[in-house]
Amino acid sequence: MELSPRLRSVAGLVPPGARFADVGTDHAYLPVWLLQQGIIEHALVSDLRPGPLDRARSTAARYGLAERMEFRLCDGLSGIAPAEADTIAIAGMGGETIAAILAAAPWVREQGCLLLLQPMSAQSALRPWLQRQGYRIEREHLSREGDTLYTALQVRAGFMEALTPAEQWAGRQSRETADPLRLEYLTRLEARAARAVTGLRRSTRASDAPRLEALEAVHRGLAKMREEWSTWQP
């Protein structure tokens, strides 16, 4: 099986021998690939709806891996016991949904599971939520699929300094995080923030003033991060 670049970026963060669970698995491409590569020996896959879970079973059967996978029809992690997984992927969902799944399963933080999160939206809400709930983002990995950039977060329980407004949008950066797509990612986010600022500046509603101030802080921070990143690259 060939994985898409988006899923390959998540697969690359799975440690060998992991007790792996894929939440919201849909077609189960990620766990099937991990099993084929010998990275894991067994996989738990879950989905909220019967249709996607049936597709997951079909994929597993097609590649002769059904006996090495377990299928759970459940909401998030509600059908998975703490002893069954130490590495959990939640990809292809909005940031608010990912936060809700984790909030409903505190054992994930308590037993120090490795979380591989790939939010499709609301990253600026998910990152500070993780910080407030006692998680730390260990690294972020970008991938490109078509014209879209995706972010995979490697997360564990632990202390993380509060993020600035710009870091909530783009994640924390350092010289060591040499992702080749980082500059393009920052440039896109800066442009998005600029458009939002321009739109709010046209508003005459007093209630929009705090939002404008917050977005201006994000825009300034992203511009500074982009300039900083440019100076670090050869």
C-alpha positions in Angstrom: 0.0 0.0 0.0 1.1 3.5 -0.8 0.2 6.1 1.8 -0.7 9.7 0.9 1.8 12.3 2.1 -0.6 13.5 4.8 -0.9 10.0 6.4 2.8 9.2 5.7 3.8 12.2 7.9 1.8 10.6 10.8 3.1 7.1 10.1 6.7 8.4 10.4 6.0 9.4 14.0 4.9 5.9 15.2 7.6 4.1 17.2 8.4 0.4 16.4 6.4 -2.0 18.6 3.8 0.5 19.6 0.4 -0.6 20.9 -1.3 1.4 18.3 -4.9 2.8 18.1 -6.2 4.8 15.1 -9.2 6.9 16.1 -11.6 7.9 13.3 -9.8 5.4 11.1 -12.2 5.5 8.0 -10.4 3.2 5.5 -7.7 2.1 8.0 -5.0 2.9 5.5 -2.6 4.1 8.3 -2.7 1.0 10.5 -2.6 -1.4 7.5 0.5 0.3 6.2 2.2 0.2 9.6 1.4 -3.5 9.8 2.8 -4.1 6.3 6.0 -2.3 7.2 6.5 -4.4 10.4 6.4 -1.2 12.6 3.5 -2.6 14.7 2.3 -6.1 15.3 -1.4 -5.3 16.1 -3.8 -2.4 15.7 -7.0 -1.1 17.2 -9.1 1.0 14.9 -12.3 2.9 15.9 -14.9 5.0 14.2 -18.1 6.6 15.2 -20.1 5.4 12.2 -20.7 1.9 10.8 -19.9 2.8 7.2 -16.3 3.9 7.8 -15.7 0.9 10.1 -16.9 -1.4 7.4 -14.5 0.2 4.9 -11.7 -0.4 7.4 -12.7 -4.1 7.6 -12.6 -4.3 3.8 -9.2 -2.7 3.6 -7.8 -5.1 6.3 -9.3 -8.1 4.5 -8.0 -7.0 1.1 -4.5 -7.0 2.5 -4.9 -10.2 4.6 -4.5 -8.3 7.9 -8.0 -8.7 9.5 -6.8 -11.1 12.1 -4.2 -8.5 13.3 -6.7 -5.7 13.7 -9.6 -5.1 16.1 -12.5 -2.9 15.1 -14.5 -0.8 17.6 -17.7 1.2 16.8 -17.4 3.9 19.4 -17.2 7.7 20.0 -13.5 8.6 20.1 -11.7 6.5 22.7 -14.7 5.4 24.6 -14.4 1.8 23.3 -10.7 1.5 24.0 -9.3 0.5 27.4 -6.2 2.2 28.8 -4.2 -1.1 28.7 -4.8 -1.6 25.0 -2.9 1.4 23.6 0.2 3.5 24.2 0.3 5.3 20.9 -2.9 7.0 19.5 -3.4 8.6 16.2 -6.3 11.1 15.7 -6.1 12.5 12.2 -8.5 14.0 9.7 -10.7 15.8 12.3 -11.1 19.4 13.5 -9.1 20.6 16.4 -12.2 21.1 18.6 -13.2 17.4 18.0 -9.8 16.2 18.8 -9.8 18.2 22.1 -13.3 16.7 22.9 -12.0 13.2 22.4 -9.0 13.7 24.6 -11.1 15.5 27.3 -13.3 12.4 27.5 -10.4 10.1 28.0 -8.1 11.5 30.8 -6.3 8.2 31.0 -4.5 9.1 27.9 -2.6 11.9 29.8 -2.4 9.9 33.0 -0.6 7.0 31.5 1.6 9.1 29.2 0.4 7.9 25.8 2.1 9.2 22.7 -0.5 11.2 20.7 -0.2 11.8 17.0 -2.7 14.5 16.1 -3.4 15.9 12.7 -6.1 18.6 13.0 -7.8 19.7 9.8 -8.9 23.0 11.3 -8.8 25.1 14.6 -5.1 24.5 15.2 -5.0 27.8 17.0 -7.6 26.5 19.5 -6.1 23.0 19.9 -2.5 24.0 20.7 -3.4 26.2 23.7 -6.0 23.6 24.8 -3.2 21.0 24.9 -1.0 23.4 27.0 -3.7 24.1 29.5 -4.6 20.4 29.9 -1.1 19.4 30.8 0.2 18.2 27.4 3.4 19.3 25.6 3.9 19.4 21.9 7.2 17.7 21.3 7.5 18.3 17.6 5.4 19.3 14.5 5.8 17.9 11.1 4.5 19.5 7.9 3.4 17.7 4.7 2.0 18.8 1.4 -0.9 17.1 -0.4 -1.9 19.0 -3.5 -2.0 22.6 -2.6 -2.7 22.0 1.1 -0.2 21.9 3.9 -1.0 19.6 6.8 0.5 19.6 10.3 1.1 16.5 12.4 1.7 17.1 16.1 3.6 14.7 18.3 2.2 15.2 21.8 2.8 13.7 25.3 1.8 14.6 28.8 4.1 17.3 30.3 4.7 20.9 31.0 4.7 23.4 28.1 5.1 27.1 28.4 2.1 29.1 27.3 2.1 29.9 23.6 2.1 33.4 22.2 -0.9 34.3 19.9 1.3 33.6 16.8 2.5 30.3 18.2 -1.1 29.3 18.8 -1.5 29.6 15.0 1.9 28.3 13.8 3.4 26.3 16.7 6.7 27.1 18.4 9.8 27.2 16.4 13.6 26.8 17.0 16.7 26.4 14.9 16.4 22.6 15.4 12.9 22.4 13.8 14.3 22.5 10.2 11.1 21.5 8.4 11.5 22.4 4.7 7.9 23.5 4.4 8.0 25.8 7.5 8.7 29.1 5.6 5.8 28.5 3.2 3.6 27.6 6.2 4.4 30.8 8.0 3.9 32.8 4.9 0.5 31.4 4.3 -0.6 31.9 7.9 0.7 35.5 7.8 -1.3 36.2 4.7 -4.4 34.6 6.2 -4.1 36.8 9.3 -3.5 39.9 7.2 -6.8 39.2 5.3 -8.6 38.8 8.6 -7.2 42.0 10.0 -8.2 43.9 6.8 -11.7 42.6 7.1 -12.1 43.6 10.7 -10.7 47.0 10.2 -13.7 47.7 8.0 -16.1 46.7 10.7 -17.9 49.5 12.6 -19.1 47.2 15.4 -17.6 47.9 18.8 -17.7 44.1 19.6 -15.1 43.5 16.8 -12.5 45.8 18.4 -11.1 43.1 20.8 -11.0 40.6 17.9 -9.1 43.1 15.8 -6.5 43.7 18.5 -6.0 39.9 19.0 -5.6 39.3 15.2 -3.2 42.2 14.9 -1.0 40.6 17.6 -1.2 37.3 15.7 -0.2 39.0 12.4 2.8 40.9 14.0 4.0 37.7 15.6 3.7 35.6 12.5 5.7 38.2 10.5 8.4 38.2 13.2 8.5 34.4 13.1 8.8 34.3 9.4 11.6 36.8 9.4 13.4 34.9 12.1 13.0 31.6 10.3 14.4 33.2 7.1 17.6 34.2 8.9 18.1 30.7 10.2 18.0 29.0 6.8 21.2 28.7 4.7 
